[in-house]
Amino acid sequence: MRLLFCGTPQFAVPTLRHLLKLHDRAVLGVITQPDRPRGRGHQLSFSPVKQVALEAGLPVLQPEKIRSAEAEEALQKFDPDVIVIIAYGQIIPARLLSIPKFGWINLHASLLPRYRGAAPVNWAIANGETVTGLTTMRINAGMDTGDILLQKEIPIGSAETAPELATRMAEAGAPLMADTLRGWAASTIDARPQDHAQATLAPILRKEDGRIDWTRTAREIFNRMRAFVPWPGAYTSFRGQNCHLWGEPVSNGLPAAELPLRKGASPGTLFVHGNGIMVDCGSATLLRLLHVKMEGRKQVSAREFVGGAHVIDGERFSQS
């Protein structure tokens, strides 16, 4: 099978490396996003997929717009049997879908039709899911609406962050894609349409998604802290300045008998309890504060924050 590989971030790399090792697959080339300036020096940086392609000596296409006539002509010249696409970063126009005989096969980081969109790993964690998964599908003109080929469930650790989960899922996705390509080419996989009535969305992250709503429970806030690493993070305001926080529900390792009673405390209120710094959250739950990073300063422990800022019991983190 002659294939093109279309992808950009690190999440796509394990599958590309896996396909390059298979003797029944010929990777003709790679399509990835154009080099972008990154870091303080704004130097042009290759995508992780391009780096692997160059190491393997593969041709690399980097169209500014995949819908351009030049990109279409280049795809046709390769004459691939299939195009594997993983987190490429652009919508594929309908007229390109018929170029490969076996279509464009996508690896999506959710159990479709749940969590369609750009950030399925993040939103699964943010919403408190304990299980997510991977789906291979034949893409169509919609957003993650194509027919399902194979799926694999992936458990989510109770304290697992989005980068940690994404790394595990990327590794699990590589053999799943290889199995999909073999089965699809051999006609041993029956594509099945998605139940669109069950669809949920996982939109691209916005900075505002990271703002902590202290009326949520401590567990809900913790889930969003795990979900929005490294960006936008979980942040709030303290004395008029933004600060990023990391913490955990105090029920983790703290017997119920030792939980302080905070009747009538407003969400976002700080107080010292034993060796910990606590924050009142919604539904009478508590968050143990672990780390704080004030805007423009380095990250410090919660204890260092309280001592350095001379925080007193009853001060509050602001909603705005």
C-alpha positions as CSV (number, residue, x, y, z in Angstrom):
1,M,0.0,0.0,0.0
2,R,1.4,3.4,-1.1
3,L,0.5,6.1,1.5
4,L,1.0,9.7,2.2
5,F,1.2,10.9,5.8
6,C,-0.5,14.1,6.7
7,G,0.1,15.5,10.3
8,T,1.8,18.2,12.3
9,P,2.2,17.8,16.1
10,Q,3.9,15.3,18.4
11,F,0.7,13.4,18.7
12,A,1.1,12.2,15.1
13,V,4.7,11.1,15.4
14,P,4.3,7.6,16.9
15,T,2.0,6.6,14.1
16,L,4.4,7.9,11.4
17,R,7.4,6.1,13.0
18,H,5.3,2.9,13.3
19,L,4.2,3.0,9.6
20,L,7.8,3.6,8.5
21,K,8.8,0.3,10.0
22,L,6.1,-1.8,8.2
23,H,7.2,-3.8,5.2
24,D,3.7,-3.8,3.7
25,R,3.5,0.0,3.6
26,A,5.4,2.5,1.5
27,V,5.3,6.0,2.9
28,L,5.7,8.2,-0.2
29,G,6.0,11.5,1.6
30,V,4.7,13.8,4.3
31,I,2.3,16.8,4.3
32,T,2.7,19.1,7.3
33,Q,2.1,22.7,8.3
34,P,4.6,25.4,7.2
35,D,7.5,26.2,9.5
36,R,6.4,28.7,12.1
37,P,8.4,31.2,14.3
38,R,8.6,30.0,17.9
39,G,10.2,31.0,21.1
40,R,11.7,34.4,22.2
41,G,13.9,34.6,19.2
42,H,11.1,33.9,16.8
43,Q,13.2,31.5,14.8
44,L,11.5,29.2,12.3
45,S,10.8,25.8,13.7
46,F,10.0,22.5,12.1
47,S,6.9,20.6,13.1
48,P,7.6,17.3,15.0
49,V,6.3,15.4,12.0
50,K,8.6,17.2,9.6
51,Q,11.6,16.4,11.8
52,V,10.8,12.7,11.6
53,A,10.2,12.9,7.8
54,L,13.6,14.6,7.2
55,E,15.3,12.0,9.4
56,A,13.7,9.3,7.2
57,G,14.6,11.1,3.9
58,L,11.0,11.6,2.9
59,P,9.7,14.3,0.6
60,V,7.9,17.0,2.6
61,L,5.1,19.2,1.4
62,Q,4.2,22.3,3.4
63,P,1.4,24.1,1.6
64,E,0.2,27.3,3.2
65,K,-3.3,26.2,2.2
66,I,-4.1,22.6,1.5
67,R,-7.0,23.7,-0.7
68,S,-4.7,25.4,-3.2
69,A,-4.4,24.2,-6.8
70,E,-0.7,23.6,-6.3
71,A,-1.3,21.3,-3.3
72,E,-4.0,19.4,-5.2
73,E,-1.6,18.8,-8.2
74,A,1.2,17.6,-5.8
75,L,-1.2,15.1,-4.2
76,Q,-2.3,13.7,-7.6
77,K,1.4,13.3,-8.6
78,F,2.1,11.1,-5.6
79,D,-0.9,8.9,-6.7
80,P,-1.3,7.4,-3.1
81,D,-3.6,4.5,-2.3
82,V,-4.4,6.1,1.0
83,I,-3.7,9.3,3.0
84,V,-3.3,8.9,6.7
85,I,-4.2,12.2,8.5
86,I,-3.6,12.9,12.2
87,A,-4.0,16.4,13.7
88,Y,-2.9,18.2,10.5
89,G,-4.4,21.5,11.4
90,Q,-6.4,22.3,8.2
91,I,-9.7,21.3,6.9
92,I,-9.5,19.0,3.8
93,P,-11.7,20.3,1.0
94,A,-14.2,17.8,-0.5
95,R,-12.6,17.7,-3.9
96,L,-9.3,16.2,-2.5
97,L,-11.1,13.3,-0.7
98,S,-11.3,11.2,-3.8
99,I,-7.6,11.4,-4.8
100,P,-6.5,8.2,-2.8
101,K,-8.3,5.0,-3.7
102,F,-8.9,4.1,-0.1
103,G,-9.6,7.6,1.0
104,W,-8.2,9.7,3.9
105,I,-8.0,7.7,7.1
106,N,-8.0,9.8,10.3
107,L,-6.9,9.0,13.9
108,H,-9.1,11.0,16.3
109,A,-8.4,11.2,20.0
110,S,-11.9,10.3,21.3
111,L,-14.6,7.7,21.0
112,L,-16.6,9.4,18.2
113,P,-19.2,10.8,18.0
114,R,-18.2,12.2,21.4
115,Y,-15.8,15.1,21.5
116,R,-15.6,16.1,17.9
117,G,-13.2,19.0,17.4
118,A,-9.8,20.3,18.0
119,A,-9.2,19.5,21.7
120,P,-10.8,16.1,22.6
121,V,-8.2,15.1,25.1
122,N,-8.5,18.4,27.0
123,W,-12.3,18.5,27.2
124,A,-12.6,14.8,28.2
125,I,-10.5,15.5,31.2
126,A,-12.1,18.9,31.9
127,N,-15.6,17.2,31.9
128,G,-14.5,14.5,34.4
129,E,-14.5,11.6,32.1
130,T,-12.9,8.4,33.4
131,V,-12.7,6.7,30.0
132,T,-11.9,8.1,26.6
133,G,-10.5,6.4,23.5
134,L,-9.3,6.5,19.9
135,T,-11.2,6.3,16.7
136,T,-10.0,5.6,13.1
137,M,-12.4,6.9,10.5
138,R,-12.7,7.7,6.8
139,I,-13.0,11.5,6.7
140,N,-15.7,13.3,4.8
141,A,-16.5,16.9,4.2
142,G,-17.8,17.4,7.8
143,M,-15.8,18.0,11.0
144,D,-15.1,14.6,12.5
145,T,-18.3,13.2,11.0
146,G,-16.9,10.4,8.8
147,D,-17.7,6.7,9.1
148,I,-16.0,4.8,12.0
149,L,-13.5,2.0,11.2
150,L,-12.0,0.9,14.5
151,Q,-12.1,2.2,18.1
152,K,-10.1,1.5,21.3
153,E,-11.0,2.6,24.8
154,I,-8.4,4.3,26.9
155,P,-8.9,4.8,30.7
156,I,-8.1,8.2,32.2
157,G,-6.0,8.3,35.4
158,S,-7.7,10.2,38.3
159,A,-4.8,12.7,38.4
160,E,-3.6,12.4,34.8
161,T,-2.9,15.7,32.9
162,A,-3.7,16.3,29.2
163,P,-0.1,16.0,28.0
164,E,0.3,12.7,29.9
165,L,-2.9,11.3,28.5
166,A,-2.1,12.5,25.0
167,T,1.3,10.8,25.1
168,R,-0.3,7.4,26.0
169,M,-3.0,7.8,23.4
170,A,-0.5,8.7,20.7
171,E,1.4,5.5,21.3
172,A,-1.8,3.4,21.4
173,G,-2.9,5.0,18.2
174,A,0.0,3.7,16.1
175,P,-0.9,0.0,16.0
176,L,-4.6,0.9,15.8
177,M,-3.9,2.8,12.6
178,A,-1.8,0.0,11.2
179,D,-4.6,-2.5,11.9
180,T,-7.1,-0.2,10.3
181,L,-5.1,0.1,7.1
182,R,-4.7,-3.6,6.8
183,G,-8.3,-4.3,7.5
184,W,-9.6,-1.5,5.2
185,A,-7.5,-2.6,2.3
186,A,-8.5,-6.3,2.8
187,S,-12.2,-5.4,3.1
188,T,-12.4,-7.0,6.6
189,I,-13.5,-3.8,8.3
190,D,-17.1,-2.6,7.9
191,A,-17.3,1.2,8.1
192,R,-20.3,2.3,10.3
193,P,-21.9,5.7,10.3
194,Q,-21.8,7.8,13.4
195,D,-24.9,8.4,15.5
196,H,-24.9,12.2,15.0
197,A,-27.6,12.6,17.8
198,Q,-25.0,11.5,20.3
199,A,-22.3,14.0,19.2
200,T,-20.6,16.3,21.6
201,L,-18.0,19.0,20.8
202,A,-14.4,19.7,21.9
203,P,-13.7,23.2,20.6
204,I,-10.3,24.7,20.3
205,L,-9.1,26.0,23.7
206,R,-9.4,29.7,24.5
207,K,-7.6,31.7,27.2
208,E,-10.8,32.3,29.0
209,D,-11.4,28.6,29.4
210,G,-8.6,28.6,32.0
211,R,-10.3,31.1,34.3
212,I,-11.3,29.4,37.6
213,D,-14.9,29.5,38.5
214,W,-14.8,29.0,42.3
215,T,-18.4,28.1,42.4
216,R,-17.5,24.8,40.8
217,T,-16.6,21.9,43.1
218,A,-13.0,21.3,44.0
219,R,-12.9,18.1,41.8
220,E,-14.3,20.0,38.8
221,I,-11.7,22.8,39.3
222,F,-8.9,20.1,39.6
223,N,-10.2,18.4,36.4
224,R,-9.8,21.7,34.6
225,M,-6.4,22.3,36.0
226,R,-5.3,18.9,34.6
227,A,-7.1,19.5,31.3
228,F,-5.6,22.9,30.5
229,V,-1.9,22.1,31.0
230,P,0.2,23.7,29.6
231,W,-2.2,26.3,28.1
232,P,-4.2,28.2,29.0
233,G,-3.6,26.8,32.5
234,A,-5.9,27.4,35.4
235,Y,-5.8,31.0,36.6
236,T,-7.6,33.5,38.9
237,S,-7.0,37.0,40.3
238,F,-5.5,37.9,43.6
239,R,-5.2,41.5,44.7
240,G,-5.8,42.7,41.2
241,Q,-3.2,40.5,39.6
242,N,-3.6,37.3,37.5
243,C,-2.1,34.2,39.0
244,H,-1.9,30.6,37.8
245,L,-2.7,27.8,40.3
246,W,-2.2,24.1,40.9
247,G,-3.9,22.2,43.6
248,E,-5.9,19.1,44.4
249,P,-9.2,18.2,46.2
250,V,-8.4,17.9,49.9
251,S,-10.3,14.6,50.1
252,N,-7.1,13.2,48.5
253,G,-5.4,11.7,51.6
254,L,-7.3,13.7,54.2
255,P,-9.7,11.8,56.4
256,A,-13.3,13.2,56.4
257,A,-13.1,13.7,60.2
258,E,-10.2,16.2,59.7
259,L,-12.1,18.3,57.1
260,P,-12.7,21.8,58.5
261,L,-16.2,23.0,58.6
262,R,-16.5,26.2,56.6
263,K,-20.2,27.1,56.8
264,G,-21.0,30.3,55.0
265,A,-17.6,30.8,53.5
266,S,-17.6,32.4,50.0
267,P,-16.1,30.4,47.1
268,G,-12.5,31.5,46.5
269,T,-11.8,32.2,50.2
270,L,-8.3,31.1,51.4
271,F,-7.5,29.8,54.9
272,V,-4.7,27.9,56.6
273,H,-5.4,24.4,57.9
274,G,-2.6,22.4,59.5
275,N,0.3,22.3,57.0
276,G,-2.0,23.1,54.1
277,I,-3.4,26.2,52.3
278,M,-7.1,25.6,51.5
279,V,-9.5,27.3,49.2
280,D,-13.3,27.1,49.6
281,C,-15.1,25.9,46.4
282,G,-18.6,25.2,45.4
283,S,-20.9,22.7,47.1
284,A,-18.9,23.0,50.3
285,T,-15.8,21.4,48.9
286,L,-12.2,22.3,49.4
287,L,-9.1,22.6,47.2
288,R,-5.6,22.2,48.7
289,L,-3.4,24.8,47.1
290,L,0.0,23.4,46.0
291,H,1.7,26.0,43.7
292,V,1.1,29.6,42.7
293,K,2.6,31.6,39.9
294,M,1.9,35.3,40.1
295,E,1.9,37.2,36.8
296,G,5.5,38.1,35.8
297,R,7.0,36.0,38.6
298,K,8.3,32.4,39.0
299,Q,6.2,29.6,40.4
300,V,6.4,29.1,44.2
301,S,4.9,26.6,46.6
302,A,1.6,27.6,48.3
303,R,3.5,28.1,51.6
304,E,6.0,30.4,49.9
305,F,3.1,32.3,48.4
306,V,1.3,32.8,51.7
307,G,4.4,33.9,53.5
308,G,5.7,36.2,50.7
309,A,2.4,37.9,50.1
310,H,1.4,37.9,53.9
311,V,-1.9,36.2,53.0
312,I,-4.4,36.2,55.9
313,D,-7.3,33.9,56.5
314,G,-10.4,35.2,54.7
315,E,-8.7,36.8,51.7
316,R,-10.2,35.7,48.4
317,F,-9.3,34.8,44.9
318,S,-11.4,36.9,42.6
319,Q,-13.8,35.6,39.8
320,S,-12.7,38.4,37.5
